[in-house]
């Protein structure tokens, strides 16, 4: 995937995020990439204030996206053909 299709957000210093906040971020991201006719994208969330829960996973699935958590705690969201887990 090219770097142009990747966005990195650092949540250092953020105390909390809600599923509705994550849903809004994913909606804007998905809409922007669709408008730009990009077939895949990746969002990397560094230093999220919480572990990835089933609520956040359900938000991503509801938008046809895949979300995972690395051993270091970062979240990776993929869309388009990149959303198919390997």
C-alpha distances in whole Angstrom, upper triangle without the diagonal:
4,7,8,7,8,12,14,18,20,23,26,29,28,31,30,27,28,27,28,26,23,23,24,20,18,20,20,16,16,18,17,14,16,18,15,15,11,10,8,8,8,12,13,17,19,22,23,27,27,26,24,26,27,27,24,22,24,23,20,21,23,20,18,16,15,16,17,19,18,21,22,22,18,17,13,13,11,11,11,10,8,12,13,14,14
4,5,6,7,11,13,17,20,23,25,29,28,31,30,28,29,28,28,26,23,24,24,21,19,21,20,16,16,18,16,13,16,17,14,14,11,11,10,9,10,12,14,17,19,23,24,27,28,27,25,28,29,29,26,24,27,25,22,23,25,22,21,18,18,19,19,21,20,23,23,23,20,19,15,15,13,13,14,13,12,15,17,18,18
4,5,5,8,10,14,17,20,22,25,25,28,28,26,27,27,27,25,22,23,23,19,18,20,18,15,16,18,16,13,17,18,15,16,12,14,11,9,9,11,12,15,16,20,21,25,26,26,24,27,28,28,25,24,26,25,21,24,25,22,21,19,18,18,19,20,19,22,21,21,18,17,14,14,13,14,15,16,13,16,19,19,20
4,6,8,11,14,17,21,23,26,26,29,28,26,27,26,26,24,21,22,21,18,17,18,16,13,14,16,13,10,14,14,11,12,10,12,10,9,10,11,13,16,18,22,22,26,27,27,25,28,29,29,25,24,26,24,21,23,25,21,21,18,19,19,21,22,22,25,24,23,20,19,16,15,14,14,14,16,14,17,19,21,21
4,7,10,13,17,20,22,26,25,28,26,24,25,23,23,21,19,19,19,15,14,16,14,10,11,13,11,8,11,13,10,11,8,9,7,5,6,9,11,14,17,20,21,24,25,25,23,25,26,25,22,21,23,21,18,20,21,18,17,14,15,16,18,19,20,23,22,22,18,16,13,12,10,10,11,12,10,13,16,17,18
4,7,10,13,16,19,22,21,24,23,21,22,21,22,19,17,18,17,14,13,15,14,10,12,14,12,10,14,15,13,14,11,12,9,6,5,6,7,11,13,17,17,21,22,22,20,23,24,23,20,19,22,20,16,19,21,18,17,14,14,14,15,16,16,20,19,18,14,13,10,10,9,10,12,14,11,13,16,17,18
4,7,10,13,16,19,18,21,20,18,20,19,19,17,14,16,15,11,11,14,12,9,12,14,12,11,15,16,14,16,13,15,12,8,6,5,6,9,11,14,15,18,20,20,18,21,23,22,18,19,21,18,16,19,20,17,18,15,15,14,15,16,16,20,18,17,13,12,10,10,10,12,14,16,14,15,18,19,20
4,7,10,12,15,15,18,18,16,19,18,19,16,14,16,16,12,13,16,14,12,14,17,15,15,18,19,18,20,17,18,15,11,8,6,5,6,7,11,12,15,17,17,17,20,22,21,18,18,21,19,17,20,22,19,20,16,16,14,15,14,14,17,15,14,10,10,9,10,12,14,17,19,16,17,20,19,21
4,6,9,12,11,15,14,13,16,16,17,14,12,15,14,10,12,15,14,12,15,17,16,16,20,21,20,22,19,21,18,14,11,8,6,5,6,9,9,12,15,16,15,18,21,20,16,18,20,18,16,20,21,19,20,17,17,14,15,14,15,18,15,13,10,10,10,11,14,16,19,21,18,18,22,21,23
4,6,9,9,12,13,13,16,17,18,15,13,17,16,13,15,18,17,15,19,21,19,20,23,24,24,26,23,24,21,17,14,11,8,6,5,6,8,10,13,15,15,18,21,20,17,19,22,20,19,22,24,22,23,20,19,16,16,14,15,16,13,12,9,10,12,14,17,19,23,25,21,21,24,23,25
4,6,5,9,9,9,13,15,16,13,12,16,15,13,15,18,17,17,20,22,21,22,25,26,26,28,25,26,23,19,16,13,10,7,6,5,5,7,10,13,14,16,19,18,15,18,20,18,18,22,23,22,23,20,19,16,16,14,15,17,14,12,10,11,13,15,18,21,24,26,23,22,25,24,26
4,6,9,11,12,16,18,19,16,16,19,19,17,19,22,21,20,23,26,24,25,28,29,29,31,29,30,26,23,19,16,13,10,8,5,7,8,11,14,16,19,22,21,18,21,24,22,22,25,26,26,27,24,23,19,19,16,16,17,14,12,11,13,16,18,21,24,28,29,26,26,28,27,29
4,6,9,12,15,18,19,16,17,20,20,18,21,23,22,22,25,27,26,28,31,31,31,33,31,32,29,26,22,19,16,13,11,9,9,8,12,15,17,20,23,22,20,23,25,23,23,27,28,27,29,26,25,22,21,19,19,20,17,15,14,16,19,21,24,27,30,32,29,28,31,30,32
4,6,8,12,15,16,13,13,17,17,15,18,20,20,20,23,25,24,26,28,29,30,32,30,31,28,24,21,17,16,12,11,9,8,6,10,13,15,17,20,19,17,20,22,20,20,24,25,24,26,24,23,20,20,18,19,20,17,14,14,15,18,19,22,25,28,31,28,26,29,28,31
4,7,11,14,15,13,14,17,18,17,19,22,22,22,25,27,27,28,31,32,32,34,32,33,30,26,23,20,18,14,13,10,9,6,9,12,14,16,19,17,16,19,21,20,21,24,25,25,27,25,24,20,20,18,20,20,18,15,15,16,19,20,24,26,30,32,29,28,31,29,32
4,7,10,12,10,11,14,15,14,17,19,20,20,22,24,25,26,28,30,31,32,30,31,28,25,22,18,17,13,13,11,8,5,7,11,12,13,16,14,13,16,18,16,18,21,21,22,24,22,21,18,18,17,19,20,18,15,15,14,18,18,22,24,28,30,27,25,28,27,30
4,7,8,6,7,10,11,11,13,15,16,17,19,21,22,23,25,26,27,29,27,27,25,22,19,16,15,12,13,12,8,7,8,11,11,12,14,12,10,14,15,13,14,18,18,18,20,18,18,15,16,15,18,20,18,15,14,13,15,15,19,21,24,27,24,22,25,24,27
4,5,5,6,9,10,11,13,14,16,17,18,20,22,23,24,26,27,29,27,27,25,22,20,17,17,14,16,15,11,10,10,12,11,11,12,9,8,12,13,11,13,16,15,16,19,17,18,15,17,16,20,21,21,17,16,14,17,16,19,20,24,26,24,22,25,24,28
4,5,5,6,9,10,10,12,14,15,16,18,20,21,22,24,26,27,25,25,22,20,19,16,16,14,16,16,12,12,11,12,10,10,10,7,6,9,9,7,10,12,12,13,15,14,15,13,15,15,19,21,21,17,16,14,15,14,17,18,21,24,22,19,22,22,25
4,5,5,6,9,10,10,12,14,15,16,18,20,21,22,24,25,25,25,23,21,19,17,18,16,18,18,15,15,14,16,14,13,13,10,9,12,11,8,11,14,12,13,16,15,17,15,18,19,22,25,24,20,19,16,17,16,18,18,21,24,23,20,23,24,27
4,5,5,6,9,10,11,12,14,16,17,19,20,21,23,24,23,24,22,19,18,15,15,13,16,16,13,13,13,15,14,14,15,12,10,13,13,10,12,15,14,14,17,16,17,15,17,18,21,23,22,19,17,15,16,14,17,18,21,24,22,20,23,24,27
4,5,5,6,9,10,11,12,14,15,17,18,20,21,22,21,21,19,16,14,11,12,10,13,14,11,12,12,13,11,12,13,10,7,10,11,8,9,12,12,11,14,12,13,11,14,14,18,20,20,16,14,11,12,11,14,14,18,21,19,17,20,20,23
4,5,5,6,9,10,10,12,14,15,16,18,20,21,20,20,18,16,15,13,15,13,17,18,15,16,16,16,14,14,13,10,8,10,10,6,7,10,9,8,12,11,13,12,15,17,20,23,23,19,17,14,14,12,14,14,16,20,18,16,19,20,23
4,5,5,6,9,10,11,12,14,15,16,18,20,19,20,18,16,16,13,15,14,17,19,16,17,17,19,17,17,17,14,12,14,14,10,11,14,12,11,14,13,15,15,18,19,22,25,24,21,19,16,16,13,15,15,18,21,20,18,21,23,26
4,5,5,6,9,10,11,12,14,15,17,18,17,18,16,13,13,10,12,11,14,16,14,15,16,17,15,17,17,15,12,14,14,11,10,14,13,11,14,12,14,13,16,17,20,23,22,19,16,13,13,11,13,13,16,19,18,16,20,21,24
4,6,5,6,8,10,11,12,14,15,16,15,15,13,11,11,9,12,11,15,17,15,17,17,17,15,16,16,14,11,12,12,9,7,11,10,8,10,9,11,11,14,16,19,22,22,19,16,13,12,9,10,10,13,16,15,13,16,18,21
4,6,5,6,9,10,11,12,14,15,15,15,14,13,13,12,15,15,19,21,18,20,20,21,18,19,18,16,13,14,14,10,9,12,10,8,11,10,13,14,17,20,22,26,25,22,20,16,15,12,13,11,13,17,16,15,18,20,23
4,6,5,6,9,10,10,12,14,14,15,14,12,13,12,15,15,18,20,19,21,22,22,20,21,21,19,16,17,17,13,13,15,14,11,14,13,16,16,19,21,23,27,26,23,20,17,16,13,14,12,14,18,17,16,20,22,25
4,5,5,6,9,10,11,12,11,12,11,9,9,8,12,13,16,19,17,20,21,21,19,20,21,19,16,16,17,13,12,14,14,11,12,11,13,14,17,19,21,24,23,21,18,15,13,10,10,9,12,15,14,14,17,19,22
4,6,5,6,9,10,10,10,10,9,8,10,10,14,15,19,22,20,23,23,23,20,21,20,19,16,16,16,13,11,13,12,8,10,9,12,13,17,19,22,25,25,23,20,16,14,11,10,7,9,13,12,12,15,17,21
4,6,5,6,9,10,10,12,12,11,13,13,17,18,22,24,23,25,26,26,23,24,23,21,19,19,18,15,14,16,14,11,12,12,16,17,21,23,25,29,29,26,23,20,18,14,13,11,12,15,16,15,18,21,24
4,5,5,6,9,9,11,11,10,12,12,16,17,21,24,22,25,26,26,24,25,25,24,20,21,21,18,16,18,17,14,15,14,17,18,21,23,25,29,28,26,22,20,18,15,14,12,12,16,16,16,20,22,25
4,5,5,6,5,8,8,7,10,11,15,17,20,24,23,26,26,26,24,25,25,24,21,20,21,18,15,17,17,13,14,13,15,17,20,22,24,28,27,25,22,19,16,13,11,9,9,13,13,13,17,19,22
4,5,5,6,7,9,10,13,14,18,20,24,27,25,28,29,28,25,27,26,24,22,21,21,18,16,17,16,13,13,13,16,18,22,24,26,30,30,28,24,21,19,15,13,10,9,12,14,14,17,20,22
4,5,8,10,12,12,16,17,20,22,25,28,27,30,31,31,28,29,29,27,24,24,24,21,19,20,19,16,16,17,20,21,25,27,29,33,32,30,27,24,21,18,16,14,13,16,17,18,21,24,26
4,5,9,11,11,14,16,19,22,25,28,27,30,31,31,29,30,30,29,25,25,25,23,20,22,21,18,18,17,20,22,25,27,28,32,31,30,26,24,21,18,16,13,13,15,16,17,20,23,25
4,6,9,11,14,17,20,23,26,29,29,32,32,32,29,30,30,29,26,25,25,23,20,21,21,17,16,16,19,21,24,27,28,32,32,30,27,24,21,18,15,12,11,13,14,16,18,21,23
4,6,7,11,14,17,20,23,26,26,29,30,29,26,28,28,27,24,23,23,21,18,19,20,16,15,14,16,19,21,24,25,29,28,27,24,21,18,15,12,10,8,10,11,13,16,18,20
4,7,11,14,17,20,23,27,26,29,29,28,25,27,26,26,23,21,22,20,17,17,18,15,13,12,14,17,20,23,24,27,28,27,23,20,17,14,11,8,5,7,8,10,12,15,17
4,7,10,14,17,20,23,23,26,26,25,22,24,23,23,20,18,20,18,15,15,17,14,12,10,12,14,16,19,20,24,24,23,20,17,13,11,7,5,4,6,5,8,10,13,15
4,7,10,13,16,20,19,23,23,22,20,22,22,22,18,17,19,17,13,15,17,13,12,10,11,12,14,17,18,21,21,20,16,14,10,8,6,5,7,8,7,8,12,13,15
4,6,10,13,16,16,20,20,19,16,19,20,20,16,15,17,16,12,15,17,14,13,10,10,10,11,13,14,18,17,16,13,10,7,6,4,6,9,11,8,9,12,12,14
4,6,10,13,13,16,17,16,14,17,18,18,14,14,16,14,12,15,16,14,14,10,10,9,11,12,13,17,16,14,10,8,6,5,6,9,12,14,11,11,14,14,17
4,6,10,10,14,15,14,13,16,18,18,14,14,17,16,13,16,19,17,17,13,12,10,10,10,10,14,12,11,7,6,5,6,9,12,15,17,13,13,16,15,17
4,7,6,10,11,11,11,14,16,16,12,14,17,15,13,17,19,17,18,14,13,10,10,9,10,13,11,9,6,5,6,8,11,14,18,20,16,16,19,18,20
4,6,9,11,12,12,16,18,18,15,16,20,18,17,20,22,21,21,18,16,13,12,10,10,12,9,8,5,7,9,11,15,18,21,23,19,19,21,20,22
4,6,8,10,11,15,18,18,15,17,20,19,18,22,23,23,24,20,18,15,14,11,11,12,9,7,6,8,11,14,17,21,24,26,22,21,24,22,24
4,6,7,9,12,15,14,12,14,17,16,15,19,20,20,21,18,17,13,12,10,11,13,10,7,7,7,11,13,16,19,23,25,22,20,23,21,23
4,7,9,12,15,14,13,15,18,17,17,21,22,22,24,21,19,16,15,13,14,15,13,9,10,11,14,16,20,22,26,28,25,23,26,24,26
4,6,8,12,12,10,13,16,15,16,19,20,21,22,19,18,14,13,11,13,13,12,9,10,10,14,15,19,22,26,27,24,22,24,22,25
4,6,10,11,10,11,14,15,15,17,19,20,21,18,16,12,10,8,10,11,10,7,9,9,12,14,18,21,24,25,22,20,22,20,22
4,7,8,6,7,11,11,11,13,16,16,17,14,12,9,8,6,10,11,12,8,9,7,10,11,15,17,21,22,19,17,18,16,19
4,5,5,6,9,10,11,13,14,16,17,15,13,10,10,10,13,14,15,12,13,11,13,14,17,19,22,23,21,18,19,18,20
4,6,5,6,9,10,10,12,14,15,14,12,10,11,12,15,17,18,15,15,13,15,14,17,18,21,22,20,17,18,17,20
4,5,5,6,9,10,11,13,14,14,13,11,12,13,17,19,20,16,16,14,15,14,17,18,21,23,21,18,19,19,22
4,5,5,6,9,10,11,13,11,10,8,10,11,15,17,17,14,13,10,12,11,14,15,18,20,18,15,17,17,20
4,5,5,6,9,10,11,9,8,6,8,10,14,16,18,14,14,10,11,10,12,13,16,18,16,13,14,13,17
4,5,5,6,9,10,9,9,9,12,14,18,20,21,18,17,14,14,12,14,14,17,19,18,14,15,15,19
4,6,5,7,9,9,10,9,12,14,18,21,22,18,17,13,14,11,13,13,16,18,17,14,16,16,20
4,5,5,6,5,6,6,10,13,16,19,20,17,15,11,11,8,9,9,12,14,13,10,12,13,17
4,5,5,5,6,8,11,14,18,21,22,19,18,14,13,10,11,10,12,14,13,10,11,12,16
4,6,7,10,11,15,18,21,24,25,22,21,17,16,13,13,12,13,16,16,12,14,16,19
4,5,9,11,15,18,21,24,25,22,20,16,15,11,11,9,11,13,14,11,13,15,19
4,7,10,14,17,20,24,25,22,20,16,14,11,9,7,8,10,11,8,10,12,16
4,7,10,14,16,20,21,19,16,13,10,7,6,5,7,10,9,5,8,10,14
4,7,11,13,17,18,16,14,10,8,6,5,7,9,10,8,5,7,7,11
4,7,10,14,15,12,10,7,6,4,7,9,12,13,11,8,10,9,12
4,7,10,11,9,8,6,5,7,9,12,15,16,12,10,12,9,12
4,7,8,6,6,4,6,9,12,15,19,19,16,14,15,13,14
4,5,5,5,6,8,11,13,17,20,20,17,16,17,14,14
4,5,8,10,11,15,17,21,24,24,20,19,20,17,17
4,6,9,11,15,18,22,25,25,21,21,22,19,19
4,6,10,13,16,20,23,24,20,19,21,18,19
4,7,10,13,17,20,21,17,17,19,17,18
4,7,10,13,17,18,15,13,16,14,16
4,7,10,14,14,11,10,13,11,13
4,7,11,12,9,8,11,11,13
4,7,8,5,5,8,9,12
4,6,5,4,8,10,13
4,5,5,8,11,14
4,5,6,9,11
4,5,7,9
4,6,9
4,6
4
